[in-house]
Amino acid sequence: MCVPFPSRINPFEAEAAEHTTAWAARLGLIAGGAEADRFAGESYARLVARLYPEASLPDLALAADLNSWFHVFDDQFELAEVGRDPRLARRLAERAEALLRGEPPGPSAGPVLLGLADLGARMRVRADEAWWQRFSADLRQCLDAAMWEVDNRATGKVPDPETYVERKLDIAYVPPSFDLIELVEHFEVPMAIRHSPEYTALRHEAGHVVVCTNDVIGLRRELLQGEFHNLVIVLWKANGGSLQDAVDQVEQTVRDRIGRFLAAKDALERRLDALRASEQVRVATRRCVTGLEDWMRGYLDWARETRRFTDAVLPGEVGSFHHELID
């Protein structure tokens, strides 16, 4: 798989790793022993160091905490008790949504919910209200997608390819993750650019390059887990060909989407001309586009380095936080 953008890494990776490990341990998101070893091996600080190579240390530390939280939270729906009980899953999603609306954590809140509350408070210090509303709306969509996955697992329903592709960006928490690019860049993309067909296409195509990369490199892990929310597996089941045929199709999809991304990037320049954008807006918008390129290449580099996709972790083998859902 080839992603034709430069490989970059933030020089503050080590400091971010130290910070996010201490943060996750303090909250109780990770315990000692094998759990701490797995957290270190999955290397979320290295992930964000590749995704945000020019971020300051405070911004990189926040990004590392958010990505650590995303992965622990996602594992609750995929591998822990919550993922086997749709009622618990709905309760967790509802309580997360309440935090996003500004409600305080309840008395039974544990590591997962307290982690989200902490992240929300820190992001709101850095961001204006418009950014927070976009981020929280995008995250609520991800909660809905997580519930859709749990319901599919409960009934054994393998989604059709079209529905899966429509849902995949939210399954993988891509929209709120892309929102963080603006927070890290300290720049608000103007509405006329943000909602333009060109910028919308850039985010859409970049997101699907990332999730297709995830599905190809994570294929072995998800086959071992009995997971079927993976584009390779969905195409394999739908088309009836070989598993390698499905892998080849997804890799071709990556190439096609990169081509569309590059075309949209050129078209965005024409949009900036038509809008008579200032040089300051042009430079900052281009930095956000570079942020999408860093995401595509950085995620691929990290996926080849992390132990998240090589170490087999089966359902029931991760720490479960369903106790914080019992009042």
Residue pairs with C-beta under 8 A, 6 or more apart in sequence:
1 213
1 216
1 217
1 251
1 254
1 300
2 255
3 209
3 213
3 254
3 258
3 296
3 297
3 300
4 258
5 293
5 294
5 296
5 297
6 297
7 50
7 297
7 298
7 301
8 50
8 53
8 294
8 297
8 298
9 46
9 49
9 50
9 53
9 298
10 16
10 48
10 49
10 50
10 52
10 53
10 54
10 55
10 60
12 49
12 55
12 56
12 57
12 60
13 45
13 46
13 49
13 60
14 45
15 57
15 60
15 61
16 45
16 48
16 49
16 57
16 60
16 61
16 63
16 64
17 43
17 45
17 46
17 64
19 45
19 61
19 64
19 65
20 44
20 45
20 61
20 64
20 65
20 68
21 30
21 36
21 39
21 40
21 45
23 65
23 68
24 30
24 39
24 65
24 68
24 72
24 115
25 36
27 111
27 114
27 115
27 118
28 110
28 111
29 68
29 69
29 72
29 111
29 112
29 115
30 36
30 39
30 72
30 319
31 319
35 318
35 319
38 307
38 311
38 313
39 68
41 306
41 307
41 308
41 311
42 71
42 306
42 307
42 308
43 302
43 305
43 306
43 307
43 308
44 64
44 67
44 68
44 71
45 60
45 64
46 302
46 305
46 306
47 64
47 67
47 298
47 299
47 302
47 306
48 55
48 60
48 63
48 64
48 67
49 60
50 294
50 297
50 298
50 299
50 301
50 302
51 63
51 177
51 294
51 295
51 298
51 299
51 302
52 59
52 60
52 63
52 180
52 181
52 184
52 291
52 294
53 294
53 298
55 63
55 184
59 126
59 183
59 184
60 184
62 119
62 122
62 123
62 126
62 183
63 180
63 184
65 115
65 118
65 119
65 122
66 119
66 123
66 177
66 180
67 177
69 112
69 115
69 116
69 119
70 173
70 177
71 308
72 111
72 112
72 115
73 96
73 112
73 115
73 116
74 146
74 173
75 318
76 82
76 83
76 92
76 112
76 318
76 320
76 321
76 322
77 83
77 89
77 92
77 146
77 149
77 150
78 149
78 225
78 227
78 315
79 225
79 313
79 314
79 315
79 316
79 317
79 318
80 315
80 316
80 318
80 319
80 320
80 321
80 322
81 88
81 320
81 322
82 88
82 89
82 92
82 150
82 320
82 321
82 322
82 325
83 89
83 150
83 153
83 315
84 153
84 154
84 315
85 322
86 147
86 150
86 151
86 154
88 322
88 325
89 146
89 147
89 150
90 147
91 325
92 112
92 322
92 325
93 143
93 144
93 146
93 147
95 106
95 109
95 113
95 325
96 112
96 113
96 116
96 139
96 143
97 140
97 143
99 105
99 113
99 116
99 117
99 120
100 116
100 120
100 136
100 139
100 140
101 136
104 117
105 113
105 114
105 117
106 113
106 327
107 327
108 324
108 325
108 326
108 327
109 117
109 324
110 321
110 323
110 324
111 321
111 324
112 321
112 324
113 324
120 136
123 132
123 135
123 183
124 132
126 183
127 135
127 183
128 188
130 188
131 179
131 182
131 183
131 188
134 179
135 176
135 179
135 180
138 175
138 176
138 179
139 173
139 176
141 170
141 175
142 170
142 171
142 173
142 175
142 176
144 170
145 167
145 170
145 171
146 171
148 167
149 171
149 229
151 157
152 158
152 159
152 228
152 229
158 228
158 233
158 234
158 237
159 167
159 229
159 234
160 234
160 238
161 231
161 234
161 235
161 238
164 229
164 231
164 234
165 208
165 231
168 208
168 211
168 231
169 175
169 204
169 207
169 208
169 211
171 211
171 229
172 207
172 210
172 211
172 214
174 207
174 210
174 211
175 203
175 207
177 295
178 203
178 206
178 207
178 291
178 292
178 295
181 288
181 291
181 292
181 295
182 188
182 189
182 288
184 291
185 284
185 287
185 288
185 291
187 284
187 285
187 287
187 288
189 199
189 284
189 285
189 288
190 277
190 281
190 285
192 275
193 199
193 268
193 271
193 272
193 275
193 277
193 281
193 285
194 200
196 268
196 271
197 267
198 264
198 265
198 267
198 268
198 270
198 271
199 264
199 268
199 271
199 285
201 260
201 261
201 264
201 267
202 261
202 264
202 265
202 268
202 289
202 292
203 292
205 257
205 258
205 260
205 261
205 264
206 257
206 261
206 292
206 293
206 295
206 296
208 253
208 257
209 254
209 257
209 258
209 261
209 296
210 295
210 296
210 299
211 231
212 231
212 250
212 251
212 253
212 254
212 257
213 254
213 296
213 299
213 300
213 303
214 299
214 303
215 222
215 230
215 231
215 232
215 250
216 232
216 247
216 250
216 251
216 254
217 300
217 303
217 304
217 309
218 230
218 303
218 308
218 309
219 230
219 232
219 233
219 247
220 309
221 308
221 309
221 310
221 312
221 313
222 228
222 229
222 230
222 233
223 233
224 312
224 314
225 312
225 313
225 314
225 315
226 315
227 233
228 234
228 237
231 246
231 250
231 253
232 243
232 246
232 247
232 250
233 246
235 246
235 249
235 250
236 242
236 243
236 245
236 246
239 245
239 246
239 249
258 296
261 292
261 296
265 289
268 285
268 289
272 281
272 282
272 285
277 285
303 309
